[in-house]
Amino acid sequence: MTQYLILIYENEAPYLTMTPEEGQEIYAAHARFAAQVGEHGATLLGGNALEPTPTATTIRDDIVTDGPFAETKEVLGGYYLIDARDLDHALEIARLCPAKHGGVEVRPIMDTSGGM
């Protein structure tokens, strides 16, 4: 098995004005996704939602700035770390990940156990 990171990129504007009921629907969709990972033969190793981009701090060339570095409509809103057989298996799982206002990116975790 190989570890893959499923990165959730979405337009965060709808989340800033959603109702509590909409929030519960999204929470339920992510709970379903977490259950589906195991049902599809992979292992969910972790995951988190991220605070909105105004809480971000960026460092580039030793210069610290508030907020995200790039202006973009879709931002990284959260992630899941899974253990899957291969990339095709990880993509099968990622297709189930809720991202109503955007999409997901799948990336393998680099094996650094032997050094860089």
C-alpha positions in Angstrom: 0.0 0.0 0.0 1.1 3.6 -0.7 0.1 6.8 1.0 -1.8 9.4 -1.0 -2.9 12.9 0.0 -6.3 14.0 -1.2 -6.3 17.8 -1.3 -9.6 19.5 -1.4 -9.6 22.8 -3.4 -12.9 24.7 -3.4 -14.3 28.2 -3.7 -14.6 29.1 0.0 -17.1 32.0 -0.5 -20.2 29.7 -0.2 -18.9 28.3 3.1 -18.7 31.8 4.6 -22.5 32.3 4.2 -23.9 28.8 4.5 -26.7 28.0 6.9 -26.3 25.6 9.8 -28.4 23.0 7.8 -26.0 23.4 4.8 -23.1 22.9 7.2 -24.6 19.7 8.5 -25.1 18.4 5.0 -21.5 19.0 4.2 -20.4 17.3 7.5 -22.6 14.3 6.7 -21.1 14.1 3.2 -17.6 14.0 4.6 -18.6 11.4 7.2 -20.0 9.2 4.4 -16.7 9.7 2.5 -14.7 8.6 5.5 -16.8 5.4 5.7 -16.5 4.8 2.0 -12.7 4.8 2.1 -12.7 1.6 4.1 -15.5 0.1 2.1 -13.4 0.5 -1.0 -10.4 -1.3 0.5 -8.2 1.7 1.5 -7.3 3.0 4.9 -8.1 6.6 6.1 -5.0 7.7 8.0 -6.1 11.2 8.8 -7.5 14.5 7.6 -8.5 17.9 8.6 -10.5 20.9 7.4 -8.5 24.2 7.3 -9.5 27.6 8.6 -10.4 30.2 5.9 -7.6 31.8 3.9 -7.6 35.1 5.8 -6.1 33.2 8.7 -3.2 32.0 6.6 0.4 33.4 6.8 2.8 32.9 3.9 6.6 32.9 3.9 8.6 33.4 0.7 12.2 34.4 0.7 12.1 35.2 4.4 9.3 37.6 3.9 6.2 36.9 6.0 2.8 38.2 4.7 -0.7 37.7 6.0 -3.1 35.6 3.9 -2.5 33.3 1.0 0.2 34.2 -1.5 -1.7 33.8 -4.7 -5.1 35.2 -5.7 -7.2 32.3 -6.8 -10.9 31.4 -6.7 -10.3 27.9 -5.3 -8.2 27.4 -2.2 -7.0 24.5 -0.2 -9.7 23.8 2.3 -8.7 20.5 3.7 -7.2 17.1 3.1 -7.4 13.4 3.7 -4.4 11.1 4.0 -5.2 7.6 2.7 -3.3 4.3 2.3 -4.2 2.8 -1.1 -2.9 0.0 -3.3 -1.8 2.3 -6.2 -2.7 5.5 -7.9 -5.7 4.0 -9.7 -7.1 2.9 -6.3 -6.4 6.3 -4.8 -8.2 8.0 -7.7 -11.2 5.7 -7.2 -11.4 6.8 -3.6 -10.8 10.5 -4.4 -13.7 10.5 -6.8 -15.9 9.9 -3.8 -14.6 12.9 -1.9 -17.1 15.7 -1.5 -16.0 19.0 -3.1 -19.2 20.7 -4.0 -17.6 24.0 -4.9 -14.4 22.8 -6.5 -12.4 19.6 -6.9 -9.7 17.4 -5.4 -6.1 16.7 -6.2 -4.4 13.4 -5.5 -0.7 13.2 -4.7 1.5 10.4 -3.5 3.5 10.9 -0.3 7.2 10.9 -1.0 9.1 8.1 0.7 11.9 9.9 2.6 12.8 7.0 4.8 16.1 6.5 2.8 16.9 10.2 3.0 16.5 12.8 0.3 
